[in-house]
Amino acid sequence: MSDSSSDIGLVGLAVMGQNLALNIADHGFRISVYNRTTSKTDEFVAANPETPGGLIGTATLEEFVQSIKRPRKVIILVQAGGPTDAVIDGLTELLDPEDIIIDGGNALWTDTIRREKMLNEKGFRFIGSGVSGGEEGARFGPSLMPGGKRSAWNELKPIWEAIAAKVDETTGKPIEGAEAGKPVEGGVPCAAYIGDNGAGHYVKMVHNGIEYGDMQMICEAYTLMDNLLGMKPEEMSSVFGEWNEGVLDSFLIEITADILGQKDPETGQPFVDIVLDTAGQKGTGKWTSINALDMGIAAPCIAEAVFARCISALKEERVAAAKVLDAKLEPFDGNTAEFVQAIHDALYCSKICSYAQGFQLMREAQNEYDWNLD
């Protein structure tokens, strides 16, 4: 394919890459795709023959680059770190000056600053863009946080705003209902220029850190209802469902209510009672905590959430300690409804604190790294 017909290209066809490519094609943009394993490209394109914009599969990086309109826009969605650098190195041998490379992975913002400096010196433009929303978000509408040269953003903007999640201008609530080939229409796009060089990936990092804190607070609310109040999972599911109708309305509260209502199909037991109680982490919460320490900003909600995950990973040690430290909880003899309301209020207050810590961190970063965060 060498007719330079595609509006944009994407390298990396893991689930996130595939879903983002389909999202772009659903909005009428022609997109070229490339994966190191050619069979994966062939299978992906064959499985999606009819999209509004069209998918163009390419077998080599040279063919991929030739298939994109100039100035080219190329998204990279591969593993952060060395693999991203390797793809960039390969692309720079083939791209022309003023072409734009977009890193949509979970990159450390200092890597983004380094990459932009290197690419600018070679005549290319670079955007480091946070992509939030997971696999489902990538397919039907992520939140996008681009950082880099504003001229590059201006060229990427029509695509990024089209594929982003949309919120109602009046209520601020997400506009849902997107389907394959039928994206939502109208609304305010969850995509905006964040600032120079690493600003986009920095804000995405802090976003993830706040989310770490949010999840830990929800876990602690669950623990109080479970261990102290002796509530059953289905009861807690109802409580979280009610909370999601008020000031705590959020995706995490919504899915907590859903998870607590699930039962294991084999045993019939509540799913939450049999799932392994350990949590992994991808590193962004740790990065946020380290950066907060480096800048002298207190972010205990985020840092303690990271430590809680570290402790959860020590399964054998926790089991051994539980046998030695056999703590007994006194039965709760107070007003359960009042205590549940107190948990609600504490969770609400804690979430405000977590957001405030994250925003203070971004404000300090703006001064430290000479960004103009909006």
N, C-alpha and C positions, 0 to 999 in steps of 0.2 A: 504494500500500500504506500504510494508515494505522491498522492495528489493533494496533500496538505489540506484535508477537508475537515479535520476535527477541531472543535472549539477548545478542547483541553485534553490533557492526557493524565493517566494515573498509573503509577508503578506500585505493584504489591497487591495481590489478589487473595489475601486472607479474608476472613469474614468482613472486617471493617472496610477493607478496600472494595470488595464486591458490592457491599451495600451502598457505599458512597457513590460508586460508579453508577449503580442503578438509579439512585436518587437524582444524580445529575442528568442522566438520560431521560428520566421521567419528566424533567422540566424542559425538554426540547433541545438540550445541548448534545451535540455529537461528541462522543468521548472515545479516545483511543486507550486501550489497556495493554499492559505488559506485565508478565510475571516470569521470574527466572525459570520456573518449570513450565515449559510451553504447553504441556497437556492440560494444565490447570486453566490457562487462558482459553484454549480451545473448548474445554468443557463449559466454562462460564459463558462464553459467547453463544455456544450452541444451545445452552439452557435458557437463554433470554433473547430469542430471535426478533421479537417485536417490542421495541421501546420507542417512545415518541421521538427521542433524539437519535438513537442508534449507537450500538457498541461496535467498535472497530478493534478486532483482535490483531495483535502483532507478534511476530515470532522472535524478533531481535530488537535490541535497543536502538539500532540504527533505523530500522523500519518504523519503530515507534516514534522516534523524533521526527522523521520525515513526514509522518502522517498528520502532524499538528500545524495549524495555521500560525503564522508569525504575527507579532511576537508570541512565542510559544508560552503556554502555561502548563506546568507539569507538577502534579501532586505526587508526593512520596508518602506511602503508608506501609512502611516496613518496620521491623523492630528498631527501637531507639538505640543510639550509640553507634558502634562500628558498622552494622549493616546500613544505616542511613548514610554514613560517610562514604561507604563503598558505592552506593547508588549515585550519590552526588558526584563522586569522582568519575564514574562512568558517563554521566550525563554531560559534564563540563567538556568532555572530549568531542561532543556532538552538537551541543547547542550553540546558538549565535548570541552575540552581545545583546543585552536588553531583554533576553528571554527570562522568564520568571520560574523559579523553583519554589514550590510550596511544601514545607514539611508539616504534615498533619498528624504526626505521631506524638507520643508523650515525651517530648524532648526536655532535657534540663535546659533552662533558659540561658545559662552560660554557654552551653553548646550552640544554641541558636545565635547568640552574639558572635561567637567565634566563626560560625559558618557564614553569617551574613558579611562579616568583614572580609573573609577570604573570597567570597563570591563577588562582592562589589569590586574588589581589586582586579578581578578577572573580567569585569564588565557585565556580569549577570546581576539580576535582581532576585532577592530572596525574601520569602515570607515564612515565618514560623507561626502556625495557626493552631490554637487549641481547638479540639473537636470533642464536644461533650455530649453525652447521651447514649453511649454504648452502641451496640450493634443495631438496636431498634432505632435509635436516634439517627445513626448514619444513614439508615434506609429511608426514613420518613421525615427527618427534620432534626438535625443536631443544633446545639448552640455553638457558634463559631467565634473564635477570639483571635483575629489576625494581628500580627505585629510585623513591621518591616517598613520599607520605603512606601510613602503614601502613593507615589505614582504607580507602584505595583498593585497596591490595594485598589486603586481606582479602576484598573483593568480587570481585576478579579471580582470586584464588587457585584456586578450583575449576576454572576453565577452563585456566589456565596449567599447573597440575599435571597435568591430564588430557592435554593435548596435548604435554607435554614428553617428551624422550627418557627412557627408564627404564634403570636399572642394577640388576643383581642385588645384593640386600642383603648377601649373603655374600662374593661374589667382587669386587664393584665393577665388573664388566664389563658392557658394554651388552647389553640384551636386544633382539635383532634379530628380524626376521621380519614386521614390519608390512606390510600390504598395503592397497590402496584399500578402504575400507569395513570393514577388519578390523584395528584398532589392537592393539598388544600389550597384554597385561593383566598387572597386578602390577608389582612392582619399585618402586624408589625414584625419584621424578621428579627430573629435572635442572632444577629450578626452585625458587628460594628468594629471599626478600626480602633485598636487599643493603643498603639503607640509604636515607637521605633524598635528596631532589632528584636530583642528577646521579650518585649512587653507582653505579647500575646501568650506565649508559653508560660511566662511568669504568672499571669492572671489565671491561666488554666491550672497551674500548680496550686495556687492559693485556693481556688475553687474546690479542687480535690481535697485539700487540707480541711477546709470547712466541712466538706461532706464526711470526712473521717470523723470529725467531732460530732456531727449530727447523728451519725449511725451509732456512735458510742453512747450518746445521751439516750437514744431510743432503747438501746440494750439495757441501760441502767434503769430506765422506767419499767421495762419488762421484768427485770430481776426483782425489783421491789414488789410488783404485783404478783410475781410467781412465788418467791421465797418468803416474803413477809405476809402478804395478804392471802396466799394460798389459792389464787385464782386459776381457773382452768384456761387452757389456750383458747377455747371458743369464747370464753367470757372476755379475755383480753382482746381477741379479735374484734368483738363488738365495741369495746372501749376505744380502740384505735380507729375503728370505722367512724365512731361519733366524733372523735377528735379531728378527723380529716374533713369534717363539715364546718369547722370553725377556724380559729386563728392558726392552728397547726397544719392546716391544709397544705399538703406537699406530696410529692411522688413517694418519698421514703415512708411517710406515715401510711399512705395508701397501700403500698406493697407489704408493709408490716402487718396490717390488718388482714391482707390476703394470705400471707404466709402462715399466720397463726390459725387460720381457718382450714388449712390443708391437713389431710390425713394420709398416712402411708397406705397405699393400696394393698400391700401384702399383709400388714399386721393390723391395720385399722387404727393404729395409734396416731396421736397428733404428730405431724412431721417434725415439729420443733423439738419434741422430746427424744427423738432418735437420731437426729442429724449430728454429725461430729462437731463438737463445740470448739473448733479452732478456726482462726481467721487468717488468711494470707494478706499480703500487701504488695503493691507494685512499686512503691518507693516515693510517690509524690507527697504523701503525708510526712514522710521522713525528711524529704527535701524542704518542705515548708517549715518544719520544726527547726531544722538546722539553720535555715536562713533567718528565722526569727531570732535565734540565739546570736547569730553573727551580727545582726543589726540592733540587738538589745531591745527587742520588742517582745513583750509578754504575750504568748499565745498558748496558755495552758490547756485550753479546751482541745486544741489540735494536738499538742504534744502528748497529753495524757491519753488521747485516743490511740496514738501510735504505740505508746507503751502498753496499753491494754491488749493490742493485737500481738505484741511481742510475748506478753504473758500467756495469752490464749494458745500460742504455738507450743508452749511447754506442757504438753498434755501429760506425759509420764510423771513429771515433777509435781503437777497439780494433783494427780490421782494419789501419788504417794503422800503428799502433804495432807490431803483430805482424810487419810486414814489415821494420821498422827494428831492432827488438829481437828478434833471432832466437835466443832462448835454447835451449840444448840440455840436455836432461835425461840424466844418466848412467843407463844401464840398471840396473835394480834387480837385485842379485845375492844378496839375503838370502832368508830364509824367508818366503814369501808368506803362508802360513797364520798365522804369528806376527804379521806386519805387519797383516793384516786384523783379527786379534784386538785389536791395539793401537788400530786405528781405531775399532773397536767400543767399547773402553773410553774412548777420548777423547771419542767422541760422547756416551756415557752421562754422563760427567763434565760435559761442556759443557752438556747439557740440564739437569742439576741446577743449574748456575750460572745459566742463563737463567731458570729458574723462581724461584730464590732472589732474583734481581734484580727480577723482576716482583712478587714478594710483598713485598719490602722497599719497593718503590715504593707499593704499596697501603697498607702500614702507615704510611708517612709521609703519604700522602694522607688517611688516616683522621684524623690529628692536624691536618693543614693545613685540611681542609674540614669538620671537626667531624662526621664520620661515625662510625658504629659498625659497621664491617664485621665480619661473622662469618667 
